[in-house]
């Protein structure tokens, strides 16, 4: 199957998906986060504030983007982290729930939050240019620990040499990154396998793929359509990276659906 044609998987393994929009370093305006939260609560009634602690030294010059507030949706599956020229929106899968597609699970959340930022900023076009746009996925899998072969599931080959008998892998971690020519993006991949806390006979494998790229010229919080289009381009690159990493047998087990055959 052409991975670019996959619209979703019937057996979704996505545990978390998130989009990031961040600006350039600039002076902190303390009232901005309060205004953003105010407008967000009008768009998404019933938002819940998560307690967080943010410690930062007093800035002597413009500071890089950072978040200092976190709000959740009433179903607790969607999170927004925001503050100083920064927005990260997350979908976190809960038990027995699933991530369907970006358009249904995350896009309305992202659009509403972008509108909240635009309403809070005095001049988002000129004074709040966007520096980077990114998107990431975390996928989770459950495998038998004994004789676990990473290469059977992922196109990564790892050798383990030991003088003692090895019954099965207990923990394994890999991390790598590279530059992608289009759209001048940086691709980061993390893979971790570890025994399930309640079952030493099984392994949970988590893959994290995150792509970020420089914002297109003129990108701002007031022009949502081209901004969301770039978010979706980084999303597609993250998706194709993951499916290129997965072997044919792993893809088949996820039961991918071709865009032309999506019967939802």
C-alpha positions in Angstrom: 0.0 0.0 0.0 1.2 3.5 -0.8 1.7 5.0 2.6 0.8 8.5 1.3 -2.7 7.1 0.6 -3.4 5.9 4.2 -6.1 8.0 5.7 -6.4 6.2 9.0 -6.0 2.8 10.6 -8.9 0.7 11.9 -6.7 -0.5 14.8 -5.3 2.9 15.8 -2.1 2.8 17.8 -1.8 6.6 18.2 -1.5 7.4 21.9 -0.8 11.1 21.4 -0.7 13.6 18.5 0.2 17.2 18.8 0.8 20.4 16.7 3.1 23.2 17.7 3.2 26.8 16.5 5.9 29.1 18.0 7.1 32.6 17.4 10.4 34.5 17.5 11.9 35.7 20.8 10.3 39.0 21.9 9.5 40.9 25.1 7.1 39.1 27.4 3.6 40.7 27.8 2.2 39.3 31.0 -1.4 39.9 30.2 -1.3 37.8 27.0 -1.8 34.4 28.6 -4.8 35.7 30.6 -6.4 37.1 27.5 -5.7 33.9 25.5 -7.4 31.8 28.2 -10.3 34.3 28.3 -11.0 34.0 24.6 -10.4 30.2 24.6 -13.1 29.7 27.3 -15.6 31.5 25.1 -14.8 29.1 22.3 -14.5 25.9 24.4 -16.8 26.3 27.5 -15.8 24.2 30.5 -12.0 24.2 30.0 -10.1 22.8 33.0 -6.9 24.3 34.2 -4.0 21.9 35.0 -1.8 23.0 37.9 1.8 23.6 36.7 4.9 25.2 38.0 7.0 27.4 35.7 10.3 28.9 36.9 12.1 31.5 34.8 14.8 34.0 35.6 14.0 37.7 34.9 14.8 38.3 31.3 17.4 40.9 30.4 16.5 40.7 26.6 13.8 39.2 24.4 13.1 35.6 25.5 12.3 32.5 23.4 8.8 31.2 23.2 7.6 29.2 26.2 4.3 28.0 27.7 3.1 28.8 31.2 -0.5 27.6 31.2 -2.1 24.4 30.3 -5.9 23.9 29.8 -7.8 20.7 29.1 -11.1 20.0 27.4 -14.0 18.6 29.4 -13.4 15.1 28.0 -9.7 15.5 29.1 -8.5 14.1 25.8 -7.3 17.5 24.4 -4.7 19.7 26.0 -3.5 23.2 25.0 -0.2 24.6 26.3 0.2 28.3 25.6 1.8 31.5 26.8 4.6 33.6 25.3 4.2 33.4 21.5 3.7 29.7 21.7 0.9 27.2 21.2 1.0 23.4 21.4 -2.3 21.5 21.1 -2.4 17.8 22.0 -4.7 14.9 21.6 -4.1 12.2 24.3 -5.8 8.9 24.0 -7.7 7.6 27.0 -8.6 4.0 27.7 -11.0 2.5 25.2 -10.9 5.7 23.1 -9.1 6.3 19.8 -7.6 8.9 17.6 -9.5 8.8 14.3 -8.0 11.5 12.0 -6.4 14.9 12.3 -9.5 16.5 10.8 -11.9 15.0 13.4 -9.6 14.7 16.5 -7.3 17.7 16.5 -8.1 20.2 13.7 -11.2 21.9 15.5 -9.1 22.2 18.7 -6.2 23.8 16.8 -8.4 26.2 14.9 -10.2 27.4 18.0 -7.0 28.0 19.8 -5.4 29.9 16.9 -8.5 32.1 16.9 -8.1 32.7 20.6 -4.4 33.7 20.2 -5.3 36.0 17.3 -8.0 37.7 19.4 -5.6 38.2 22.3 -2.7 39.7 20.4 -2.7 43.4 19.5 -1.1 43.1 16.1 -0.5 39.4 15.4 0.5 40.0 11.8 3.3 42.4 12.3 4.3 42.0 16.0 3.8 38.3 16.3 5.4 36.5 13.3 5.6 32.7 13.5 9.0 31.1 13.5 8.3 27.3 13.4 5.5 24.9 12.8 5.6 21.2 13.9 3.6 18.1 14.3 4.2 14.8 16.2 2.8 11.4 16.9 3.3 8.8 19.6 2.3 5.3 18.7 2.1 2.4 21.2 2.4 -1.4 20.5 2.3 -4.5 22.7 4.5 -7.4 21.8 5.6 -10.7 23.4 9.0 -10.1 25.2 10.6 -13.5 24.6 12.7 -13.6 21.5 11.5 -10.1 20.6 12.9 -9.1 17.2 12.8 -5.3 16.5 13.6 -5.8 12.8 10.4 -7.9 12.4 8.3 -4.8 13.3 10.4 -1.8 12.4 13.0 -1.2 9.7 15.7 -0.8 12.3 18.4 -3.4 13.0 19.9 -3.6 16.4 22.4 -6.3 17.6 22.8 -7.3 21.3 25.9 -9.2 22.3 26.3 -10.7 25.8 28.3 -13.4 27.6 25.2 -14.5 29.5 22.0 -16.1 28.4 19.3 -13.6 27.2 15.7 -14.8 27.5 14.2 -11.6 26.1 14.7 -7.8 25.8 13.7 -5.9 28.9 14.4 -2.4 27.7 15.7 -0.8 24.5 15.9 2.8 23.4 16.9 4.5 20.1 16.9 8.1 19.0 17.9 9.7 15.7 17.2 12.8 13.7 17.9 14.1 10.2 17.2 17.1 7.9 14.6 16.7 5.2 14.8 18.7 2.0 11.1 19.5 1.8 9.9 21.6 3.5 13.4 22.1 5.0 12.2 20.2 8.0 14.0 18.4 10.9 12.7 14.9 11.6 13.2 13.4 15.0 12.5 9.7 15.8 12.5 8.0 19.2 11.8 4.4 19.8 11.6 2.8 23.2 10.8 -0.8 24.2 10.2 -1.7 27.9 8.5 -4.4 29.9 4.9 -3.6 30.9 4.7 -2.9 34.6 2.0 -5.5 35.1 3.3 -8.1 32.8 7.1 -9.0 32.4 6.2 -11.4 29.6 5.2 -8.5 27.3 6.9 -5.4 25.9 5.4 -2.0 25.2 7.0 -0.3 22.2 6.5 3.4 21.9 7.6 5.3 18.7 7.7 9.1 18.6 8.0 11.0 15.4 8.2 14.8 15.4 8.7 17.1 12.5 9.3 20.8 12.6 10.0 23.3 9.9 10.5 27.0 9.5 7.3 28.9 9.0 6.5 30.0 5.5 7.1 33.7 4.8 4.4 36.0 6.1 2.9 33.3 8.4 1.0 34.8 11.2 -1.8 34.0 13.7 -4.3 36.0 11.7 -4.0 33.9 8.5 -5.1 30.5 9.6 -5.6 28.7 6.4 -2.0 28.8 5.1 -0.8 28.1 8.7 -3.0 25.1 9.1 -1.9 23.9 5.6 1.7 24.0 6.8 0.8 22.1 10.0 -0.8 19.4 7.8 2.3 19.2 5.6 4.5 18.5 8.7 1.8 16.0 9.8 2.0 14.2 6.5 5.8 14.0 6.7 5.6 12.6 10.3 3.0 10.1 9.1 5.0 8.9 6.1 8.2 8.7 8.3 6.4 6.4 10.7 4.9 4.1 8.1 8.3 4.0 6.3 9.8 2.9 9.6 7.1 0.2 10.1 7.5 -3.2 8.3 4.8 -4.5 6.0 3.6 -7.0 8.7 3.3 -4.2 11.3 1.4 -2.0 8.9 -1.0 -4.9 8.0 -1.7 -5.5 11.7 -2.9 -1.9 12.0 -5.4 -2.4 9.2 -4.7 0.8 7.3 -7.5 2.3 5.1 -6.8 3.8 1.7 -8.2 7.3 1.3 -10.4 6.2 -1.6 -11.8 3.3 0.4 -12.6 5.1 3.6 -16.1 4.0 4.4 -16.7 6.1 7.5 
